[in-house]
Amino acid sequence: MAKIKLKQRLGDLLVNAGKLTEQQLQQALVEQRASGRKLGQTLIDSGVLTEEEMMRFLARQLDVPFLDLQDITVAPAIVTLLPEVLARRYRALVFKREEGVVGVATADPADLSALDAVEDRLGDYQIEWAVVRESQLFEAFDQLYRRTQEISSYATQLGEEYSEDDEFDLSDSLTDESEGEATVARLLQSIFEDAVQVKASDIHIEPEAKLIRIRQRVDGDLQEQVIDQANIASALVLRLKLIAGLDISEKRLPQDGRFNINVRKHSIDVRISTMPVQHGESVVMRLLDQSGGLLSMNETGMPEDILRRFRLQLSRPHGMILVTGPTGSGKTTTLYCALSEMNTPERKIITVEDPVEYRLPRINQVQVNAKIGLDFSSVLRTALRQDPDVLLVGEMRDHETVEIGLRGALTGHMVLSTLHTNDAISTALRLLDMGAPGYLVASSLRAVVAQRLVKRLCHNCEQDYQPTPDELTWLQHIAGKPIPAETKFKVSKGCQSCQQSGYRGRVGVFEWLELDDDMIAALRDGDTQAFSAAAKRSRYYQPLSMAALHYAMSGITTVDEVLRLAEYLVDQVDEDASA
């Protein structure tokens, strides 16, 4: 079994190699003693050496390869030769296995006790060591040590505890001492940990006749795991209902609720919705990570020119600003970013929401409850009597809410809200369709932000891409002119970092419409065609598809994402026209 060991202390080696001076070493040693960190990490954190410089230096001194995990594909089955708890403790990852030999990457080759522990654990194999960056290593842990096997194991265990014909015992579920309840809790904990690990926005639990599908929405797409133990579905749903405070005896009607859990040092706010289906109850949970706090306006990805105009409109004392887009397009995040900037002691802010998603200090947030008559319009009337400066209405859902909101904006309040429309131009027209008088819309509406989310290219595995003739035709149609020949589009082939998808995260695409005199005059006259023409001529207007094309031309996203968005917008226009 191969042994790796530094012949001198790390500090002396770095000084002898000219990587740092004796003075820098002594200063780093003082910082190390004060912080308790290792010397290598202290030097990296202080900026004396970069992480890659440090790792490459150690690799040369130890005569082992320096490994870039982005360049290789690691099979999860191989990774699990070293359990996750040990991998994280010893900062080591098994990345290959060939005929009795395993490759192990370490981020701390100077920790001999950790190396010995790994060798003892993998005693049946000869080890070929490699050195990797610690940041890459921990990212790989999150991607490769999924809870799939753990979830399946707990599901199997729970399925054995409840036979096919047994109903889940309610009395057992109400006591934490029952073995079945403990297994349910561990299974749900694993499901939540896996979702947080991959940054999932939603968890779907869908029972069928002979199986359960657990699906997670990651970057807009669903990832599926199938569990064969269909008889545990009622146990999962019951436990979730108990946590959320829902009626556990009611299985025939949909229910909504929320609860908060702590997972992997993240405070997760969970919105739960249950719905009766053919083989039980389907559960969908929206996950909101509260631990990281809200994004700032600068972090939304909004282009600088739109951001500047948006802030200017927010600084005005009254008027209505609408943010539009489909469910899951980031509307609420944009509005809360705006609220967080406006949230000062001098302003009274009231929100009317269903549900309240983010809890903010100093802001009076009202949860709508239609069952007791606490709907948007009734709360909005009361809120206007509470001397607010700013009102946020979760959604303009009906004629009454629209008219109250517009009149509130007209009488000296700043009103922010959302609307489900296809683009910015159709938003003002939708208000007219909902029965709002043209003069009221013209006098109150100040600006509209339409937005979508497109997938962000994985830059670790990107490569140049030449659009096909058909794609180029579409892109030129979107641009309204030929695409410059020197434009370099990108595509990602898929790598370990992006789980072979080619994408990592999403970025907002924004369309800004600020009403000018021509648009206001058209609204007063109820002339929708004149309004649309004036909007398209306006100084700051740029269609969503054009904004996405700029991202593709800048290497932020792919041609596929631009065409997907453009196709969606065309389909929506056709649907609206037919309606």
Helices and strands as residue ranges (DSSP letters): H 10-16, H 22-35, H 39-45, H 51-62, G 69-71, H 76-79, H 84-90, E 92-98, E 101-106, H 112-121, E 126-131, H 134-144, H 148-161, H 170-173, H 179-197, E 202-207, E 212-218, E 221-227, G 230-232, H 233-244, E 255-263, E 266-277, E 280-289, G 297-299, H 304-314, E 319-324, H 331-342, E 349-353, E 364-367, G 370-372, H 376-384, E 390-393, H 399-410, E 414-419, H 424-433, H 438-444, E 445-457, E 462-465, H 469-479, E 489-492, E 503-514, H 517-525, H 528-537, H 544-553, H 559-578
